């Protein structure tokens, strides 16, 4: 049986044997997590979210501006550009998942974005982004970076293309991203274009061709980094104290799975804004000191798949502060 409890801004999902997404079959889909909104121009906002697990039978997503449904996308997508907006205007967006039976899940948390002021009589496009470089991050992701474009007013956003298809957008102050949801052993070509507030789009920069790692992806480049594990006791109870740096992705990581002694033990879902720096979590493991535990964790990526596990650490209860690889 699964219990959902609020805990210091987190939702703790405790289970025995981690039934996981399979348990959700036949149920109404949950609310999408990791929703973000970034102005793409004076008249558009790029909305992105983490995919609801496929086992929930998601057939599509509906995107709302305030109470009004503005667009919908198929279940394979987890981003969309909301267009025909007003300049210098604040907007609130939510997302709902719809299953194959047509049932709508609950709304996601609200996210806000403000479109910039329109640039009057601006017909000058930004310069093309330069020096696009990248590397494969395992079999399912690539990391991209480029040099900034210039504009006579301001670059509002950068658009990332896979072949001739736009797949993502980031803010004008960002010159790097991680693209997930790729296939192992596959060659991809990426380009980047810059957009200003007047919707002028730059020429594409030079393309970079990257091949993801072959075979089954071990996910090491999508794993949480700088993972640490210690232990402490309080009122005769033993706890493990974990800390880590979230993996770099093209969206927000809101869910983690902790594995204890080789078995999934706990799932953590941030109910509010998840940490972008070092994250911490402490959980009860029993009352007996001197017990050795092996622990590691992994993140659910924005494309709905699990990333790689962190290195496994060994901690002995009662030996406060002790960590071993």
Number of C-alpha atoms within 10 A of each C-alpha: 8 13 9 14 11 12 11 11 12 19 18 20 17 17 16 11 10 19 12 14 12 12 13 16 12 12 13 20 24 19 20 23 24 24 26 21 25 22 26 31 29 24 22 22 26 22 25 26 26 25 25 26 19 18 15 21 20 25 18 20 26 19 24 19 17 13 10 10 14 13 15 17 15 13 19 15 16 24 24 19 17 20 15 10 15 17 18 13 13 13 18 15 25 26 28 22 30 25 20 13 11 12 14 19 20 16 18 19 19 16 17 18 19 21 22 22 15 17 15 8 7 14 13 15 23 23 20 21 23 17 14 19 18 18 16 19 20 25 25 26 26 26 19 21 18 19 15 21 21 16 18 12 14 18 27 25 26 26 21 22 18 17 13 10 10 14 16 23 28 22 19 21 12 15 18 18 20 20 23 22 14 17 19 18 17 14 13 16 13 24 24 27 23 31 27 29 26 24 22 17 22 23 16 18 20 17 18 17 15 19 20 21 21 13 12 12 19 15 19 18 22 28 25 25 19 12 20 20 24 22 22 20 18 9 6 12 15 23 20 22 18 19 17 19 17 24 23 19 18 22 23 23 25 23 22 20 21 19 19 18 14 12 14 20 18 19 21 19 20 20 18 14 14 17 14 12 10 13 14 14 13 14 13 14 15 14 16 12 15 12 14 13 16 18 24 23 24 25 25 23 27 28 24 18 17 17 27 21 21 23 17 19 18 18 23 21 25 21 16 16 14 14 15 12 11
